Amino acid sequence: MSAAASSTGPDLLVVEGLVTSFPTSRGRRVAIVDHVDLRVACGEVLALVGESGCGKSLTALSIAQLVARPGRVDAGRVVLAGRSLAGLGPREWRRIRGGEIGMIFQEPMTSLNPVQRVGAQVIEAIRLHERVRPREAQRRALGLFERVGIPDPEARLGAYPHELSGGMKQRAMIAMALSARPKLLIADEPTTALDVTIQAQILDLLRELGQELGMAVLLITHDLGVVNELADRVAVMYAGRVVEQGSREDVLATARHPYTVGLLGSLPARTPRGARLVEIPGAVPPPEDWPSGCRFAGRCARAYAACAEAPDWTPVTEGHTVRCHAVAREIGA
Amino acid sequence: MSAWLLRRLAWGAVTVLGVLGFLFVLFFATAQPEDVARRAIGEKAPPEAIAQWIANHGYDRPRLWNPEDPLDTMLFEHYRRMLTFDFGRSDADDVPISQRLRGGAGPSLALTVPLFLLGLPLALAVALLVAFFRETYIDRVGVVLAVVAMSISILIYILGGQYLIGVLLRWFPISGFAADPSVIARFLALPLLVGLLNGIGSDVRLYRTIFVEETSRDYVRTAFAKGAGDGRVMARHVLPNAMIPILTHEVVRIPFLFTGALLLESFFGIPGLGSITVDAIHANDFATLRVMVYLGALLFVAGQILTDLAYTLADPRVRLG
C-alpha cells in the first residue's frame, strides 16, 4: 500500500457507474455524467477537478439526487456509510440531505433565500433534522455562527443575506450545511465567487472543520491551487468521465493522463518565468458531440487507433489509476 | 419614508392634473356644447331651451380665457369641480353624479371584491400546482388550457355563460341585480363565474412563469439540499420570493375594485360603476365620464403607491427613500 492509500480510512462514499443524462434539442438523451466512479474515505478530502461543463457539479447533485428536471439519474450505485442509497423514498432522502450529506455551493450571493433572515434559514436546517425547541435551535445556530468565525453572530443571525458580505454569506452557508453534523460535506466550488483573501480563509475553515468533525469532504473545483491546499486525493474529470484518480501527490506531481498533464502544464505557477504557458489545443466539445471512445482523443497528441474505444482503468501505482490507452500501452510495454 | 411619500404624492398630483388637462382637451376640442345639449334634450329642441340647458350646466363660459373675470372659464371650472369633488349633474338625465357614484359603488364592490378574493388564490394555487409539475404533461396541459382560456373574448364567456347556465340549465338568472342579501348571490353567481374564467388564464400563465423562474434559483436548490420537502420548499421559499413580482401585478388592481367591471356589469345588468361608465359612453354623458376617468386616475396613483409600500413588506432588500 502506498502512503496515500494507507492514510485513508474505510470508504464513506462509494459511487459506481453513475450516469446522469439530459435531453438534447433533438430529443435524444445525452449522458453528461457518464459512468463515474468515486470513492471518498472517512475524514478524507477528495477533490473532483475539471473544466467548467465537464460534469463535476452535476456529479455532486446526482449523488444527492438533486438533479432538476429534465435531467435524470439513469444508472449507478451510491453507497453512503455502507448503505445503498438506491430506491430510497422521498422521506428518507430528506433525512439524508442535510442530515448525512451537507452541501455548500458556488454562489453564496444567490444560494441563500433573499427574503428570509439567515438565522431563520440555519434554524430551519437544524429543525428539519432534529426535534428541538425554537429557543434551543436558536442557541445552536448561534454556536454554529461562532464556530464558522462570523463576528458578532447574534446580530448576524437577524440579518438578511444582502446585508452580509460574500465571505460572511459563505460562512453562513457552511454553518447551515454543518447544522446536522453530516458525515459528508459536498462543497461545490466553495471559493470560486470570493475574493482571494477570503478564499484562503474559507479554505482554512473547511480544513479545520473537516479535521475537527472527522467529516469527509467532496470538494468540487476547477482550481488546482485549491486542490493543492485542501485535497487528500484527487479525481480528474473530462467531458463527463473521470480520467485519472490518485493521491494529491500522485496526480499533481506524477500525472499520467495526457489531459491532466496538459491541465498542469497550463498553470502559470508551474511554468518557468518568461516561458510560454502551454495550452491544450482545441476546446471541450459540446456533450452531443462527445465521441464514444476516449473523449480526449481529439485534442490529444498521444492519441492512436485504440483511442476509438473507451479506455478502461489502468492502475499506475497503488491507488493511482488512469483511463488512457497510451498510458496502458506504455506501462504494459 | 415620509420624504418618499411626499415625493410620490407630489408626482401623483402632477399625474392627476395632467389627466384632467387631457380630459378637457379631448372633450372640448371635439364637442360643441350645443351638440351635447341637443343629444341630452332632443334634436328638435327650441334654441331657447338649448341655451338654457347650456347655461344650467355651465358650458356657456369662455373656454380658456375670460378678459372680464380670468377665473370664470370652463377650464378653471373643470379643475375646480374635479379637485373639490363637486361633480355636478349628469349631462344625460340631470341626476347628481355623486349620488349615482354612491349608488353604484355597492353593486360594483359586491361583484369585484369576491372576484378578486376568489380569483387570486385560485390562480395562485393552479399556477403553483402547474409549476410544481413543470416539464410534465400536467404542466403542458395546464399551459395550453390557460392560453385557450385567455384567448377567448370575454363576450364569448358572457354570452356562452348566459345561454348555457341561464337558458339551458336554468341554474341562475341571465342578468339582473337585487341588493337583498337573500337573493344577491343568485344574481352574482354567473357574472362571478364568467369573471373568474376570463381572468384565470392570463393570471395562471403569468404566475406559472414567475414560479418556474423562482424554482430554478440557487436558494431553492439550497433548501432541497438541507432536507426540505417539495411542499415546504414551495410554500416557505418559492412562494415568498414569487410574491414580489406577483404583488406588482395584484396590488395595483385593488383600488380599481371600486370602479367595477365594465362589460360584466353592463351585460349582467348590475347597476355598478362599470355599467354607469358604459351607459355614460353610450349617452355622450361627458359630465359623468370625466368623473369616472378622474377617479380612475386617482385610483391608479393610489395603486402605484400601495404597490411600492407592499414591496417593502415582501422584499427586505427594498427600502423607500
Interface residues (C-beta under 8 A of the other chain):
Chain A: L61 A64 L66 A68 R69 P70 P90 R94 R95 I96 R97 G98 G99 G102 M103 F105 E107 T110 S111 L112 N113 P114 V115 Q116 E124 A125 L128 H129 Y160 H162 M173 M176 A177 S179 A180
Chain B: R134 E135 T136 S216 R217 D218 Y219 R221 T222 A223 F224 A225 K226 G227 A228 G229 D230 R236 H237 P240 N241 I244 A314 D315 P316 R317
